[in-house]
Amino acid sequence: MRSIYLYYLRHRTAYSLTDAWNELRTRKQFYVFISFVDPRTDSYVSQPFLFYSKSVTIFTDFRHAFLTSYDGLSIKIPSSLKWWSEKGERGKTVKLLYNASFIHEGGIVTKKLTLEVLPYIRIKEE
């Protein structure tokens, strides 16, 4: 049976994929460390991003995603815990590529966005 680690402030815990989903739903929020070059400003961004435990259907390679934003720019990461389990085992940063659309000078611009994602889910503790 496949498992996944969820990371807390002072420890990590291994869960089955089903139990991990239940934990994410209970906690409602989590962080993932992401780096990228903002396509609007060419500035380097590197920080933990807050996500909510609600998966949405989108039209990219990973189809189901968790969403957040950075100054109006949508950030999408896979919501498949199987994906997180597989990538987390490797312990390396994972690159995600997709087209990002944003408003620029009154029009909609689409540019390639490459996210460098540290494949670990850090639970937001209260």
N, C-alpha and C positions, 0 to 999 in steps of 0.2 A: 504494500500500500504506500502510495506517495505521501510525503509529508512536506511541511513548509515551516520555516522558523518565522515567528513574529518577534520583533525586537521591542523591548521596553527600556525604560530609563536605566535600570541596573541589571537587567538580565534578558535572556532570550528564551523562548519556549517553543518546542516543536509541537505542531498540530497536524492532524489529518486535514485534508483540504476542506472537508465538510465542517469540522470543528473550527478551522481558521475563518471560514465564512461567517459562522455564528459569532465568533469573537469580534470580527470586524463590524458586523451589524450591531452588536451590543455596544461597542466603543464609539461607533459612528464616524470617527475621524482618525486619520493616520497621516504620517509624513513619508515622503520619498525624496531623497537627495537627487537633484537634477541640475545639469549644467547645459548651457546652450548659448549660441550667439543670437541675440534678439534681431530678427530680420528687419525690424523697423529702424533700428538705430546702430546696428553693427556693434553693440555693446555686449561684453561677455557677462552672462548671468550664471551664478553658481550658488545654490541655496537649497535648504529643505522646503518642499512645497506641501501645503496642506491639501489633502483630498478628503472627500466624503465617501462613505461606504455604499454609494449608490452607483451601480453599473448602468450605463446608457448604451444604446445601439448607435453606432456611427458607421460611416462608409469609408473605412480605411482597411489596411491589411489585417488589423486585429479585431475588427467588427464590434466588440464590446469593450467599453473603456470607462475608466474613472477620469473625471474632468476637473480642472481647476483653471485659474487664469493668472497671468502676470501682466499687470497694467493694461488689461483689455485683450491680451493675446491668449487664446485658448491653448491650454496644455493638456494633452491626451496621453494616457498610459494604459496598457492592457489591463483588463479587469479579470483575466483568467488566472486563477491561483495556480493552475498547473504551469502556466508560463513563468510565474514568479518563482515557483518551486524549482523548475529546471534551470533558470538563469541564476538563481541564488546559490545553487550548488557549485557553479563555476567560480563564483566569487570575483567576477570581473565586471567592469562597467559595460553596459549594453547600449548600443546605439539604436535609436528609433528614428526613422525618417518618415515624414509626411508633409503634405502641402498645408501651409498655414495661410489663412486669409485674414486680412485686416483692412481697416479704413485708412487711406492715405490721400491727403489733398482732395477730399470729397469723393473719391472712388474706392472701389474694392481692389486690392492688390493681393495676389497669391504668390508666395515664395516657398521654396523648400526649407523645412526646418529640421535640423538634426538635434535630437535630445540625447545627451549622455546620461543614462539612468543608472544609479547604484541600485542593484536589484534586491533591496531589502526594505521591508515594510516596518516602519517604526510607529508603534502605537502611541497615540496622544493620551497621556495619563493626566488625570485631574488631581 
